[in-house]
Structures are given as C-alpha cells and as structure tokens.
Amino acid sequence: MAHGETKEEALKEIEIAKELWIETAKEDVYQFQNQHYLQA
C-alpha cells in the first residue's frame, strides 16, 4: 500500500514501487535465462 500526506504523494510512491518492481522483474528474467543456458 502506498502512503503519503496527499493523494499526489501516494501516487508518486506507487510510481516508485512500480519502477522498482519492473527493474527487479527484468533482472530476475535475465538471471533465469542465463541459468537456463548454463544448464543446457
């Protein structure tokens, strides 16, 4: 859940969380793909 004194602050927190989630997901996919190729 996003927190903020105002609706705008809460929305900014959501955007930050979304970007961090996307970045982490991309890193996880990259690591998974590299592990797949190493095991083949």
Long-range contacts (C-beta under 8 A, 24 or more apart in sequence): none
